[in-house]
């Protein structure tokens, strides 16, 4: 362990991919850290869509923060909601009245959904960011099929069995593919009256094509694969209105059983507490070392930050960016506090951008190289099992995936939070 | 398959151990069945305490009802809340206005908590019957430790780290043992400031001893084992008042972090809809063939029924009783409907009454034979894995138990529904 005499405390807000890595790096160096999060677990968000589509349980992709950091005696974990940051006094205020003093502040609170000014749509079309979101989406999805089975009206059944996913990025693609597979392979066997395999999954993208962060050839491949699964992909399809029972698209009203929002994110509101300018998405532009211009001892990273690469292009809001930033900052901050050294700026190394479409179909973009199809799908599964935190999670997820691959079953088909159902 | 011409429909309300078996028996015979439940899953309640104590995920012990009954084409599954039973018209009304006609009615809606006239205690001391209950208990339990870690007041820490379990039956014993192990083996490593291994778990029983349905020698063994785990067992301890922060016991106020109610159950309120007399616990006395006296074509079974054995003693409210009753009624009703035959009365075969205390410690009572200790514990685990519905659940639970046995870890330590926390 390094010098124990240091009394400089680092307060990290947010235990996502970025925050947890900063805490690890500082913990290894023995730097006193307080890590604050509103949840007691770290969530592996890349697999959240599998919870929303009944393939995994929430516990499979959530790891207690205390367990992840338990070996670092200098790291303290606090469960709490931040209500204020006092830059003069260098304190953070929690909702329960606690004040926590810092010498260095690290903000990594990530992003949330953005409805581009249509916040009222959030009730009818929930987004997917938290475990509660995933559980709500899973329940509403399964309830739509229950209601269709009960209905005697073919038009109503058709409406209920039309699921819309708004947004053609990786999350939208993964949700649409997974819902189509759930309906076709699993629910089709469960229901006797309705033909769940005839479910309409609409994937709606306002731009010219889906997966616009990927090369056009991979996007075209993904669209073909989705269509083969029964997903209706519509591009240049900007949604004009969303209700519980319909969406309005280029003046056309389409009846839907349920809509999921995967179109936009904005940075978490916590950035505003810092009192510095943010961009339109609520993000804070940072220096090359992830520090905030004009502020002392304050760093922002992950989805909350806009960090530019060596060509001046902003880095995307990806888990691997957040994780690498966290690893960099953990090491850099430890050296700065311990040795007073200024670190070289952060450099992102692209480990490959990926999206999964369904069984035997995934895409990888490594920049200089692309991969798709069966091999990409196996590769995707191996990487995601490897990236999960904790051997138990890896084992459980691998067992469940293998089981699902062999049987087409999905174990976690629970309707747990019953929203108010429309009568009939 | 048997005669398809029958138009006699059996409506079963409740998909617990009893209801699901009736549906299976009738489904095998091709009798038209409508099975109604307010959940879309069948819950394996004997392991619910493991969800409440962060050892398993809800999805591990819940199986979709549709999946369990999917092979029986004559069985229809309906998700709905019953609001009325019209005995004259032979219809059941659902909350969404649907009316379902029956020729034969089977009621198997089980039991819920009873606070013996102190329903206001339910907020401070939740009981354990549903997945929502288990999730709530898990969150409140883990939150008590989070708050203790934040507190700077030793008295307050001691209060928060005192967990009371009211009721010394199998559920109370299993909860107390599991909480003591969670604190001592798992949480003790997670928290740096508090000493979670010093947690006080109070097991409070109003009667003369715990496990009063078991022989005294097994109860004494269980108490010794619990005490070795650090559980404080108090018998003849009738709780006089319960609040969020304390319990009153023989005039003594004991500060607690959280209280769990495992003291009493009463039959589900649905029995009253039948309009027949019930006992004090809301149960309906049934004939030897599980039919309801004075009612035609109506059967009640499981925890909702009082069925007497050949010596005139009422059968206990156990999963194995409900399951055997369901198996009996499924066969008997199929024969009655198909062939007009009156079946011989139901006879219960005791498969062994069991409770688990903790690692290497469980008790079995087979009536003529008792078993305890390490062998009983292995036996308990094997039986419960075997009884779970579905190979995937068996595999996942077995893997998690093995993992927990080897590492003392519990994967599902999620605080997901945060109740309002007291400030400070």
Contacts between the chains, C-beta under 8 A, distances in Angstrom:
chain1	res1	chain2	res2	distance
A	39	B	415	6.9
A	40	B	142	6.4
A	40	B	146	6.6
A	40	B	413	7.1
A	40	B	414	7.1
A	40	B	415	4.6
A	41	B	413	7.2
A	41	B	414	5.4
A	41	B	415	7.5
A	57	B	57	4.0
A	57	B	58	6.9
A	57	B	59	3.9
A	57	B	60	7.1
A	58	B	57	6.9
A	58	B	414	6.4
A	58	B	416	7.0
A	59	B	57	3.9
A	59	B	411	5.7
A	59	B	412	3.9
A	59	B	414	6.0
A	60	B	57	7.0
A	62	B	414	5.4
A	64	B	190	6.7
A	64	B	413	4.4
A	64	B	414	7.7
A	66	B	190	3.9
A	66	B	191	6.8
A	67	B	189	7.8
A	67	B	190	6.0
A	67	B	409	7.6
A	67	B	413	7.3
A	70	B	189	5.5
A	70	B	190	5.8
A	73	B	192	6.6
A	76	B	192	6.7
A	76	B	193	7.9
A	78	B	150	6.7
A	79	B	143	7.7
A	79	B	146	4.6
A	79	B	150	7.8
A	79	B	415	7.4
A	80	B	150	7.8
A	96	B	150	7.9
A	96	B	421	6.5
A	96	B	423	4.9
A	96	B	424	6.5
A	97	B	423	5.7
A	97	B	424	6.8
A	98	B	150	6.8
A	131	B	414	7.3
A	131	B	416	6.1
A	132	B	416	6.9
A	142	B	40	6.4
A	143	B	79	7.7
A	146	B	40	6.6
A	146	B	79	4.6
A	150	B	78	6.7
A	150	B	79	7.8
A	150	B	80	7.8
A	150	B	96	7.8
A	150	B	98	6.8
A	189	B	67	7.8
A	189	B	70	5.6
A	190	B	64	6.7
A	190	B	66	3.9
A	190	B	67	6.0
A	190	B	70	5.8
A	191	B	66	6.8
A	192	B	73	6.7
A	192	B	76	6.7
A	193	B	76	8.0
A	390	B	411	7.5
A	392	B	400	7.3
A	392	B	403	5.1
A	392	B	407	7.7
A	392	B	409	6.4
A	392	B	411	5.2
A	393	B	411	6.9
A	395	B	399	6.2
A	395	B	403	7.3
A	396	B	396	6.4
A	396	B	399	6.5
A	396	B	400	7.0
A	396	B	411	7.5
A	399	B	395	6.2
A	399	B	396	6.5
A	399	B	399	6.3
A	400	B	392	7.3
A	400	B	396	7.0
A	403	B	392	5.1
A	403	B	395	7.3
A	407	B	392	7.7
A	409	B	67	7.6
A	409	B	392	6.5
A	411	B	59	5.7
A	411	B	390	7.6
A	411	B	392	5.2
A	411	B	393	6.9
A	411	B	396	7.4
A	412	B	59	3.9
A	413	B	40	7.1
A	413	B	41	7.2
A	413	B	64	4.4
A	413	B	67	7.3
A	414	B	40	7.1
A	414	B	41	5.4
A	414	B	58	6.3
A	414	B	59	6.0
A	414	B	62	5.4
A	414	B	64	7.8
A	414	B	131	7.3
A	415	B	39	6.9
A	415	B	40	4.6
A	415	B	41	7.5
A	415	B	79	7.4
A	416	B	58	7.1
A	416	B	131	6.1
A	416	B	132	6.9
A	421	B	96	6.5
A	423	B	96	4.9
A	423	B	97	5.8
A	424	B	96	6.4
A	424	B	97	6.9
